Amino acid sequence: MARVTVEDCVQRVENRFDLVLLDLSLPDAEGSETIAQMHREVPQIPIIALTGLDDPAIIANAVKHGAEDYLVKGTFKTDVLIRAMLYAIDRRRAPERKPATPGFACGAP
């Protein structure tokens, strides 16, 4: 079975998906470089990093390089994954929302 590269991921997700679950160990990138490369190519798509390492330095580095969240393989249940996915998508879409116009009121005086 062929191993998937970051470039393969970019081609698959660009303009077709709302989120990327990204393993930090791919043949052409490792660790935070995997996130940085993906984030450079598709900055509009939120990334949740997945790895087998439960290391606070790696977690901080993943977020610094563009991950919305970080999950350690084998340590979370489905509800945690779903919540992380929904929050990541919502955070990425939040800047698109228009703020309420200040000083405008609806209704009768």
C-alpha positions as CSV (number, residue, x, y, z in Angstrom):
1,M,0.0,0.0,0.0
2,A,1.4,3.4,-1.0
3,R,2.0,5.9,1.8
4,V,0.1,9.2,1.6
5,T,2.2,12.4,1.5
6,V,1.3,16.0,2.5
7,E,1.1,16.8,-1.2
8,D,-1.4,14.0,-1.7
9,C,-3.5,15.5,1.2
10,V,-3.4,19.0,-0.3
11,Q,-4.7,17.7,-3.6
12,R,-7.5,15.8,-2.0
13,V,-8.8,18.4,0.4
14,E,-8.5,21.7,-1.5
15,N,-12.0,23.1,-1.9
16,R,-13.7,19.8,-1.0
17,F,-13.5,19.4,2.8
18,D,-14.2,21.4,5.9
19,L,-11.5,19.9,8.0
20,V,-8.2,17.9,7.9
21,L,-7.3,15.2,10.5
22,L,-3.5,15.2,9.9
23,D,-1.1,12.5,11.1
24,L,2.2,14.1,12.0
25,S,4.2,11.2,10.5
26,L,4.0,11.3,6.7
27,P,6.7,10.2,4.3
28,D,7.5,13.7,3.1
29,A,7.1,15.6,6.4
30,E,7.4,15.0,10.1
31,G,6.0,16.7,13.2
32,S,5.2,20.4,13.0
33,E,6.6,20.6,9.5
34,T,3.7,18.5,8.3
35,I,1.2,21.0,9.8
36,A,3.1,24.0,8.5
37,Q,3.3,22.6,5.0
38,M,-0.4,21.8,4.9
39,H,-1.4,25.1,6.5
40,R,0.6,27.0,3.8
41,E,-1.2,25.2,1.0
42,V,-4.8,25.3,2.4
43,P,-4.9,28.0,5.1
44,Q,-8.7,28.1,5.0
45,I,-9.1,24.6,6.2
46,P,-8.7,23.8,9.9
47,I,-6.3,21.1,10.9
48,I,-6.5,18.7,13.8
49,A,-3.1,17.1,14.4
50,L,-3.0,13.4,15.4
51,T,0.0,11.6,16.8
52,G,1.0,8.9,19.2
53,L,3.2,11.2,21.3
54,D,1.7,12.8,24.4
55,D,4.3,15.6,24.7
56,P,3.4,19.2,25.7
57,A,6.2,20.6,23.6
58,I,4.9,18.8,20.5
59,I,1.3,20.0,21.3
60,A,2.4,23.6,21.6
61,N,4.5,23.4,18.5
62,A,1.5,21.9,16.5
63,V,-0.7,24.8,17.5
64,K,2.0,27.3,16.8
65,H,2.3,26.0,13.2
66,G,-1.4,26.1,12.5
67,A,-3.2,23.2,14.1
68,E,-6.6,24.1,15.6
69,D,-6.3,21.2,18.0
70,Y,-4.2,18.2,18.8
71,L,-5.3,14.6,19.7
72,V,-3.1,11.7,20.9
73,K,-4.0,8.5,19.2
74,G,-5.6,5.9,21.4
75,T,-6.4,8.3,24.2
76,F,-9.8,9.8,23.1
77,K,-13.3,8.6,22.5
78,T,-15.5,9.4,19.5
79,D,-17.3,12.3,21.3
80,V,-14.0,14.1,22.0
81,L,-13.1,13.8,18.3
82,I,-16.5,15.0,17.1
83,R,-16.3,18.0,19.6
84,A,-12.8,18.9,18.4
85,M,-13.9,18.7,14.8
86,L,-17.0,20.9,15.3
87,Y,-15.1,23.5,17.4
88,A,-12.2,23.7,14.8
89,I,-14.7,24.3,11.9
90,D,-16.6,26.8,14.0
91,R,-13.5,28.7,15.0
92,R,-12.3,28.9,11.4
93,R,-15.7,30.1,10.2
94,A,-16.1,32.7,13.0
95,P,-14.2,35.5,11.2
96,E,-16.5,35.2,8.3
97,R,-19.5,36.2,10.4
98,K,-20.4,39.8,10.4
99,P,-20.6,41.5,13.8
100,A,-23.8,43.1,14.9
101,T,-24.1,46.8,13.9
102,P,-23.6,48.9,17.0
103,G,-26.3,51.3,17.9
104,F,-29.0,49.6,15.7
105,A,-32.2,48.5,17.4
106,C,-35.2,46.7,16.1
107,G,-38.7,47.2,17.1
108,A,-41.1,50.0,18.0
109,P,-39.7,53.0,20.0
